[in-house]
Amino acid sequence: MEPEHKPIENRVANSGLITIDLETYYHPGERVLFDIKPWLFREAILKEKDFRENVKQHIWSQYAGKNIAFTCSADAIIPTWAYMLLAVAAEPFANRYVFGNLQTLEWALFTDAVNKINLEALRDARVIVKGCGEIPVPVSAYVEITHKLAPYVKSIMYGEACSNVPVMKKK
């Protein structure tokens, strides 16, 4: 008697799970940390006239398509308007700019991308947020996607369809 052969069933493909891979939301543009410390008098004091001249003379076109984190590594009091001037100068060229460090910039880039997801299309879905990839996705991006998904989806899992960690399940 010959053994009965059943066709191989792809249970993962038939499960109705939707996978979100945060790597696909990674902006490929270069990240630049723009430190204004060299533009300060004695690297400690912001002189408005000199600062405005530095902003005016700087070649902002070199940041075309790039992502900038504006910061000051000096222990100086920098008025808010100084960073606003930098933002205005970078606006025509940079993809994205923020005040802070490179981690702040990465958080902003992923948040922008996650905000573009059509959450209504995921209503009552079972979602897996893919983990472990080739591009370093910050933990803040996983927290942000969870924040966005939780009110809409039936469940959130982390990992791969074949081995996942349940994160949230609506009753």
Backbone as CSV, one residue per row, in Angstrom:
resi,resn,N_x,N_y,N_z,CA_x,CA_y,CA_z,C_x,C_y,C_z
1,MET,0.834,-1.170,0.000,0.000,0.000,0.000,0.888,1.247,0.000
2,GLU,0.601,2.177,-0.920,1.384,3.399,-1.059,0.880,4.472,-0.099
3,PRO,1.824,5.241,0.516,1.381,6.309,1.419,0.683,7.422,0.636
4,GLU,-0.299,8.013,1.271,-1.074,9.084,0.643,-0.258,10.376,0.675
5,HIS,-0.131,11.029,-0.464,0.625,12.286,-0.557,-0.339,13.456,-0.558
6,LYS,-0.133,14.332,0.432,-0.940,15.556,0.486,-0.109,16.703,-0.058
7,PRO,-0.732,17.608,-0.769,0.038,18.765,-1.260,0.539,19.591,-0.069
8,ILE,1.721,20.157,-0.253,2.293,20.990,0.799,1.487,22.288,0.872
9,GLU,1.076,22.600,2.085,0.273,23.805,2.293,1.140,24.866,2.955
10,ASN,1.124,26.061,2.393,1.849,27.184,2.978,0.912,27.871,3.966
11,ARG,0.985,27.440,5.212,0.070,27.976,6.220,0.357,29.446,6.519
12,VAL,1.604,29.864,6.370,1.937,31.281,6.605,1.249,32.148,5.554
13,ALA,1.351,31.740,4.288,0.729,32.523,3.218,-0.788,32.551,3.342
14,ASN,-1.361,31.480,3.871,-2.811,31.397,4.009,-3.337,31.946,5.336
15,SER,-2.465,32.463,6.168,-2.861,32.890,7.507,-3.545,34.249,7.546
16,GLY,-3.394,35.048,6.509,-3.983,36.387,6.508,-3.150,37.402,7.276
17,LEU,-1.954,37.022,7.666,-1.074,37.947,8.370,-0.533,38.999,7.411
18,ILE,-0.422,40.207,7.901,0.175,41.288,7.120,1.502,41.645,7.775
19,THR,2.565,41.617,6.989,3.892,41.928,7.508,4.255,43.362,7.165
20,ILE,4.718,44.077,8.174,5.248,45.433,7.974,6.741,45.358,8.246
21,ASP,7.516,45.706,7.239,8.974,45.697,7.349,9.436,47.144,7.428
22,LEU,9.840,47.568,8.616,10.248,48.959,8.803,11.469,49.335,7.973
23,GLU,12.256,48.359,7.555,13.407,48.652,6.693,12.966,49.326,5.399
24,THR,11.778,48.985,4.913,11.302,49.570,3.662,10.981,51.054,3.821
25,TYR,10.902,51.523,5.057,10.610,52.928,5.319,11.873,53.739,5.598
26,TYR,13.026,53.102,5.478,14.307,53.773,5.722,14.589,54.754,4.590
27,HIS,14.834,56.008,4.935,15.187,56.988,3.905,16.667,56.837,3.570
28,PRO,16.997,56.639,2.300,18.386,56.366,1.935,19.302,57.589,1.966
29,GLY,18.740,58.785,2.106,19.560,59.994,2.087,20.594,60.029,3.197
30,GLU,21.721,60.644,2.896,22.811,60.764,3.862,22.359,61.528,5.107
31,ARG,22.893,61.136,6.249,22.631,61.817,7.515,23.827,62.707,7.841
32,VAL,23.549,63.957,8.224,24.598,64.924,8.512,24.348,65.535,9.882
33,LEU,25.367,65.535,10.716,25.302,66.229,12.000,25.936,67.603,11.786
34,PHE,25.121,68.642,11.872,25.563,70.011,11.607,25.754,70.721,12.949
35,ASP,26.987,70.864,13.356,27.334,71.467,14.646,27.672,72.945,14.440
36,ILE,26.972,73.826,15.140,27.206,75.261,14.963,28.332,75.798,15.853
37,LYS,28.940,74.942,16.622,30.017,75.370,17.534,31.081,76.233,16.838
38,PRO,31.563,75.868,15.643,32.582,76.709,14.987,32.084,78.110,14.614
39,TRP,30.786,78.300,14.572,30.226,79.598,14.214,30.052,80.527,15.427
40,LEU,30.415,80.052,16.580,30.286,80.849,17.796,31.585,81.616,18.075
41,PHE,31.471,82.778,18.664,32.632,83.554,19.072,33.296,82.823,20.230
42,ARG,34.573,82.483,20.058,35.327,81.700,21.031,34.608,80.391,21.393
43,GLU,33.869,79.887,20.430,33.096,78.646,20.583,32.210,78.655,21.824
44,ALA,31.752,79.857,22.200,30.944,79.971,23.414,29.803,80.974,23.308
45,ILE,29.923,81.956,22.439,28.939,83.037,22.399,28.431,83.219,20.968
46,LEU,27.120,83.261,20.826,26.540,83.513,19.518,26.394,85.025,19.330
47,LYS,27.082,85.542,18.327,26.939,86.948,17.948,26.018,86.964,16.733
48,GLU,24.889,87.633,16.886,23.863,87.575,15.843,24.382,87.962,14.463
49,LYS,25.087,89.089,14.371,25.555,89.558,13.063,26.484,88.520,12.410
50,ASP,27.429,87.981,13.175,28.361,86.981,12.643,27.637,85.681,12.281
51,PHE,26.706,85.292,13.126,25.959,84.061,12.865,25.155,84.184,11.572
52,ARG,24.461,85.294,11.432,23.675,85.505,10.200,24.576,85.510,8.965
53,GLU,25.759,86.062,9.089,26.699,86.085,7.965,27.166,84.667,7.627
54,ASN,27.433,83.867,8.637,27.826,82.475,8.404,26.706,81.709,7.700
55,VAL,25.479,81.920,8.132,24.337,81.249,7.497,24.237,81.688,6.036
56,LYS,24.414,82.968,5.807,24.306,83.516,4.450,25.409,82.985,3.528
57,GLN,26.626,82.880,4.044,27.775,82.475,3.233,27.909,80.952,3.054
58,HIS,27.254,80.209,3.897,27.367,78.744,3.840,26.767,78.210,2.537
59,ILE,27.375,77.183,1.984,26.885,76.585,0.727,25.854,75.516,1.086
60,TRP,24.598,75.915,1.133,23.516,75.022,1.559,23.159,73.987,0.504
61,SER,23.484,74.251,-0.754,23.152,73.303,-1.822,23.868,71.962,-1.639
62,GLN,24.942,71.928,-0.849,25.653,70.661,-0.607,24.802,69.664,0.177
63,TYR,23.663,70.115,0.721,22.789,69.236,1.501,21.569,68.762,0.702
64,ALA,21.624,68.921,-0.604,20.502,68.510,-1.456,20.188,67.029,-1.227
65,GLY,18.957,66.753,-0.824,18.500,65.392,-0.596,19.001,64.750,0.681
66,LYS,19.794,65.469,1.453,20.354,64.911,2.685,19.452,65.215,3.876
67,ASN,19.756,64.579,4.974,19.008,64.742,6.220,19.958,65.345,7.253
68,ILE,19.515,66.418,7.900,20.407,67.180,8.773,19.881,67.217,10.204
69,ALA,20.796,67.006,11.140,20.502,67.202,12.566,21.317,68.413,13.015
70,PHE,20.630,69.501,13.344,21.300,70.704,13.825,21.558,70.572,15.314
71,THR,22.782,70.886,15.723,23.145,70.776,17.134,24.220,71.789,17.469
72,CYS,24.533,71.877,18.749,25.659,72.679,19.208,26.361,71.889,20.302
73,SER,27.603,71.510,20.033,28.352,70.706,20.998,29.030,71.563,22.063
74,ALA,28.971,72.881,21.905,29.549,73.775,22.908,28.558,73.981,24.049
75,ASP,29.089,74.240,25.214,28.246,74.540,26.372,27.902,76.027,26.305
76,ALA,26.962,76.342,25.426,26.583,77.737,25.178,25.063,77.850,25.132
77,ILE,24.591,79.031,25.433,23.152,79.291,25.332,22.891,79.791,23.914
78,ILE,22.137,79.003,23.181,21.831,79.333,21.785,20.368,79.726,21.700
79,PRO,20.079,80.922,21.178,18.674,81.324,21.055,17.945,80.460,20.022
80,THR,16.686,80.247,20.265,15.863,79.408,19.392,15.884,79.899,17.947
81,TRP,15.854,81.209,17.761,15.803,81.752,16.402,17.008,81.329,15.559
82,ALA,18.139,81.021,16.204,19.330,80.609,15.450,19.057,79.302,14.698
83,TYR,18.414,78.372,15.382,18.078,77.098,14.728,16.994,77.299,13.669
84,MET,16.136,78.268,13.913,15.107,78.584,12.906,15.759,79.138,11.637
85,LEU,16.798,79.957,11.784,17.531,80.467,10.620,18.166,79.322,9.832
86,LEU,18.731,78.373,10.549,19.331,77.205,9.884,18.277,76.421,9.100
87,ALA,17.108,76.275,9.705,16.026,75.540,9.043,15.596,76.238,7.758
88,VAL,15.467,77.547,7.811,15.075,78.310,6.619,16.128,78.160,5.519
89,ALA,17.394,78.201,5.904,18.471,78.077,4.916,18.522,76.673,4.302
90,ALA,18.251,75.661,5.111,18.324,74.274,4.626,17.088,73.855,3.838
91,GLU,15.977,74.507,4.088,14.678,74.103,3.513,14.691,73.823,2.012
92,PRO,15.261,74.688,1.189,15.195,74.410,-0.261,15.992,73.183,-0.706
93,PHE,16.853,72.681,0.152,17.771,71.627,-0.271,17.604,70.300,0.471
94,ALA,17.529,70.352,1.757,17.534,69.132,2.570,16.228,68.364,2.446
95,ASN,16.335,67.049,2.539,15.139,66.213,2.588,14.413,66.434,3.907
96,ARG,15.188,66.395,5.008,14.614,66.529,6.350,15.665,67.146,7.243
97,TYR,15.236,67.961,8.171,16.154,68.526,9.152,15.441,68.583,10.490
98,VAL,16.234,68.449,11.548,15.701,68.468,12.910,16.702,69.172,13.818
99,PHE,16.246,69.535,14.986,17.146,69.958,16.046,17.436,68.724,16.888
100,GLY,18.701,68.441,17.119,19.044,67.292,17.947,20.230,66.548,17.382
101,ASN,20.334,65.289,17.755,21.446,64.453,17.302,20.980,63.526,16.177
102,LEU,21.859,62.634,15.769,21.512,61.725,14.676,20.407,60.741,15.060
103,GLN,20.306,60.411,16.337,19.210,59.541,16.783,17.877,60.267,16.651
104,THR,17.861,61.542,16.998,16.647,62.345,16.846,16.240,62.402,15.377
105,LEU,17.223,62.576,14.516,16.966,62.620,13.075,16.380,61.301,12.588
106,GLU,16.967,60.193,13.021,16.474,58.873,12.597,15.037,58.668,13.067
107,TRP,14.758,59.061,14.309,13.392,58.954,14.837,12.433,59.759,13.963
108,ALA,12.811,60.978,13.610,11.941,61.837,12.787,11.702,61.224,11.407
109,LEU,12.735,60.681,10.799,12.584,60.075,9.472,11.628,58.886,9.505
110,PHE,11.780,58.022,10.490,10.885,56.870,10.595,9.471,57.304,10.977
111,THR,9.353,58.297,11.847,8.024,58.785,12.218,7.307,59.355,11.002
112,ASP,8.013,60.131,10.209,7.422,60.665,8.970,6.922,59.533,8.086
113,ALA,7.729,58.500,7.935,7.363,57.373,7.070,6.174,56.607,7.629
114,VAL,6.191,56.339,8.923,5.099,55.595,9.557,3.789,56.376,9.470
115,ASN,3.876,57.685,9.545,2.673,58.519,9.453,2.002,58.441,8.080
116,LYS,2.708,57.946,7.091,2.144,57.819,5.737,1.408,56.492,5.517
117,ILE,1.499,55.587,6.479,0.834,54.286,6.342,-0.673,54.471,6.437
118,ASN,-1.395,53.838,5.529,-2.855,53.887,5.547,-3.349,52.933,6.628
119,LEU,-3.572,53.463,7.800,-3.981,52.643,8.944,-5.379,52.063,8.763
120,GLU,-6.223,52.775,8.090,-7.595,52.291,7.874,-7.580,50.992,7.070
121,ALA,-6.616,50.854,6.167,-6.499,49.623,5.372,-6.068,48.436,6.237
122,LEU,-5.575,48.709,7.426,-5.132,47.646,8.328,-6.133,47.359,9.446
123,ARG,-7.291,47.989,9.387,-8.283,47.812,10.442,-8.616,46.335,10.619
124,ASP,-8.549,45.888,11.871,-8.848,44.512,12.279,-7.922,43.458,11.651
125,ALA,-6.781,43.897,11.162,-5.822,42.953,10.577,-4.940,42.352,11.671
126,ARG,-4.331,41.233,11.334,-3.316,40.614,12.180,-1.975,40.999,11.564
127,VAL,-1.196,41.783,12.320,0.016,42.386,11.762,1.262,41.858,12.464
128,ILE,2.268,41.567,11.642,3.591,41.229,12.160,4.522,42.365,11.768
129,VAL,5.191,42.923,12.760,6.214,43.927,12.493,7.534,43.168,12.439
130,LYS,8.099,43.138,11.242,9.311,42.349,11.007,10.463,42.905,11.829
131,GLY,11.224,42.010,12.398,12.415,42.390,13.158,13.657,41.859,12.493
132,CYS,14.780,42.226,12.996,16.079,41.732,12.545,16.248,41.826,11.036
133,GLY,16.960,42.821,10.618,17.209,42.990,9.200,18.626,43.473,8.961
134,GLU,18.831,44.004,7.799,20.165,44.478,7.431,20.372,45.948,7.756
135,ILE,19.292,46.707,7.843,19.373,48.134,8.152,19.018,48.313,9.615
136,PRO,19.830,49.073,10.352,19.509,49.272,11.770,18.278,50.170,11.948
137,VAL,17.198,49.572,12.383,15.961,50.312,12.637,15.945,50.651,14.129
138,PRO,15.803,51.930,14.473,15.838,52.284,15.895,14.623,51.750,16.649
139,VAL,14.818,51.465,17.914,13.731,50.982,18.769,12.569,51.972,18.735
140,SER,12.880,53.253,18.650,11.824,54.274,18.619,10.857,54.058,17.455
141,ALA,11.343,53.518,16.338,10.467,53.247,15.191,9.489,52.117,15.511
142,TYR,9.944,51.110,16.253,9.064,50.004,16.644,8.004,50.484,17.633
143,VAL,8.405,51.373,18.528,7.441,51.935,19.483,6.421,52.799,18.735
144,GLU,6.884,53.576,17.775,5.994,54.455,17.004,4.996,53.647,16.174
145,ILE,5.459,52.587,15.507,4.534,51.785,14.694,3.515,51.096,15.589
146,THR,3.917,50.683,16.774,2.980,50.075,17.718,1.936,51.089,18.147
147,HIS,2.381,52.299,18.432,1.466,53.386,18.817,0.428,53.643,17.716
148,LYS,0.868,53.627,16.480,-0.034,53.896,15.351,-0.981,52.724,15.091
149,LEU,-0.462,51.503,15.172,-1.257,50.323,14.826,-2.281,49.925,15.890
150,ALA,-1.915,50.048,17.155,-2.726,49.515,18.262,-4.212,49.863,18.195
151,PRO,-4.605,51.093,17.889,-6.045,51.384,17.843,-6.772,50.752,16.650
152,TYR,-6.054,50.288,15.651,-6.669,49.815,14.414,-6.688,48.298,14.245
153,VAL,-5.605,47.652,14.611,-5.444,46.243,14.247,-5.980,45.292,15.315
154,LYS,-6.199,44.053,14.879,-6.669,43.008,15.795,-5.526,42.503,16.666
155,SER,-4.349,42.359,16.045,-3.200,41.894,16.816,-1.915,42.422,16.197
156,ILE,-0.906,42.538,17.073,0.437,42.938,16.647,1.399,41.874,17.157
157,MET,2.260,41.437,16.244,3.307,40.488,16.597,4.636,41.057,16.125
158,TYR,5.711,40.578,16.695,7.048,41.024,16.321,7.843,39.816,15.848
159,GLY,8.598,39.983,14.777,9.468,38.911,14.295,9.116,38.478,12.898
160,GLU,9.043,37.178,12.716,8.716,36.564,11.430,7.455,35.722,11.611
161,ALA,6.774,35.433,10.528,5.541,34.650,10.608,5.790,33.272,11.224
162,CYS,6.941,32.698,10.944,7.240,31.351,11.453,7.665,31.349,12.920
163,SER,8.122,32.486,13.416,8.527,32.575,14.826,8.353,34.022,15.280
164,ASN,7.216,34.265,15.906,6.926,35.642,16.302,6.635,35.738,17.789
165,VAL,6.675,36.951,18.268,6.371,37.231,19.666,5.083,38.036,19.690
166,PRO,4.044,37.539,20.322,2.798,38.322,20.422,3.043,39.587,21.257
167,VAL,2.577,40.707,20.756,2.750,41.993,21.440,1.402,42.505,21.948
168,MET,0.378,42.394,21.114,-0.937,42.892,21.480,-2.011,42.084,20.778
169,LYS,-3.090,41.825,21.492,-4.219,41.132,20.884,-5.497,41.708,21.496
170,LYS,-6.395,42.179,20.613,-7.674,42.689,21.099,-8.586,41.532,21.417
171,LYS,-9.352,41.714,22.442,-10.292,40.665,22.827,-11.570,40.783,22.041
